[in-house]
Amino acid sequence: MDRLVCKILWIGWVFAALACIGSAWAADNFATKDECVEQCKKAAEYISQVGIDKALEVMNDPKGPFVWKDSYVFVADTEQKINIAHPVKPALNNKAWVMTVKDVNGKMFFAEFMETALSPGEGWVHYMWPKPGEQEPVPKSTYIYRVPGTPYATGAGIYDNPM
């Protein structure tokens, strides 16, 4: 009987350890809100340092420094009302129609990105959007940051992961 209890306890400990390791691995693979804010501000600083043309080359690179974990920085032009850098979906770049894109609840979130960038200049926009490779929309939050002294805004988002 004691051996059986020891085996059960040992198996329980192994499962608990694996659950902790799995949770830590998952947490390390999902971007955080703090990382989104930090990366948007780094991207804005980069734009200010090297200029928009050089910055767009780097920010459109899907293997570049502004792509991490399950997130990335995109860049929008608030005067032209278009996306100008998107490392994951470059087909979204330079298209006026993105202003009319709605989530499943009818929210025109890209238009809200522009409004947030223009005033107050930074903030979070919440909407529904499918994760890459999936069909079903889930809650997503995107941080928008206006690059000081320019018509550009950076953005990075997270899916509301159960962590």
N, C-alpha and C positions, 0 to 999 in steps of 0.2 A: 504494500500500500504506500509506503514512504517513497519507494522508487517512482511509482505512478504520479504521486504529488509532485515530486522533484521534476519529472519529465514535463508535466503540465505547466509548472511554474517556468521552467526553462523555455518551453515553446512560447509561452505568453511573453516572456522577456524578449525573445528573438523577434516576435511580431511587433512588439512595442518599439524596439530599436529600429527595425526596418521602417516603421511608420514615421519615426522621427527623421530618419535619413531621407526618406521620400519627401517629407514636408520641407526639409532644409533644401533639398535639390530643387524642388518646385519653386520655393521662394527665391532661390538664386537665379531662376530662369525667367521670372516675371519682373518687368520694370516697376518702379515705385513712383508715387507722385513726386517725391523729393527729387528723384533722378530726372523726371520729365522737366521740372522747373530748372534744375541745374544744367541739363543739356540744352534747353532752349536759350538760356542766358549765355552759355558758352558759344552756341551757334551765332547768337546776336553779336557777341564780341568778335567772333571770327569774321563775320560780315563787315563789321566796322574796321577791322585791321587790314583785311586783304581786298576788300571791295566785293561787290555783288557778283561780278562775272566769275572770278576765281572761286568764290564761296560756292556758287551754284554747281561748279564742276565737282567739288568735294561732296556737297550735300545731296547730289543726285546719285552718288555712288552707293550701291546696295551693300558694299563691303567697306564703306568708309567709316570714319570715326564717330559719325553721328547716328549710327545704327548700332543698337545694343540690345541684348536680351530679346524681348518680344516687342520692342518699340523702336522708334526712329524719329528724327526731326524732319519736318517739312517746312517749306518757306512759301509764304504768300505775298503777293503785291497788293497792298490795300488801295492803291489808286486805280489800278487796272481791274481789281477784283478777280484775280486769277491766282491759281497755285503755280509757282515757278520752280519748285524743287520737291520731288517726291521719290525717295530712293526705292520704294517698294512698288508703287504703281505710277510709273512715269507717264502713262497715258492720261493722267489727270492734269498734267502740266499744260499751261497756256490755253485752257479751255474755259470760255465764259460760262458754259452751262453748269459748272460746279456750283455756282451761286444758287441754283434752283434745286439742287439735290436735297431730298428729304429722307428722314429716317422713317421707320414703320409707323411712327406716331404723327407724321406730318411736319416734324421740326426741320426747318431749313438751317442745318447746323453750320454749313460753310458760311452762310450769310452771318450767322451769329459769331463765327470766328472773326470776320471782318469788323463787326460792331465792337467786339471785345478788344480787338487790337487798336481800334481808333479811340475808344473811350470805354473803360478807364485806362487802357494800354496794356493790361495783362489780366488774366483770370482763367477760370475753368469753364468749359462748355460740356454739358452732359447730354448724351443722346444714345440711341440704340444703333448698333452696327455689328455685322457678323465678324467673327474672328477670321483671320486668313484661313482659307481652305474649308470654311464652314458656311452653311446657308442660313442658319437661325440667328437673328439679331440678338445681341446681349448688351447690357449697359456698358458704355464706354465714356471715359472722361478725358478730355484733351485740354492741355494747358496752352494758352496763347500768350505770346510776349512780343510786344512791339519793339523793334530795333530802334533805339533812340536816334532821333534826327534823320530818319529814313522813312520811306513808305512801305517798308517790309516788316513782316511779322514771322516769327518762328512758332512752331507748334509741335507738341509731342503728346501722345496719349497712352492710356492704359485701359485694359479691359478690367472690369471689376471682378478679379479672380477671387475664388473662395479661399484665401490664405489668411 
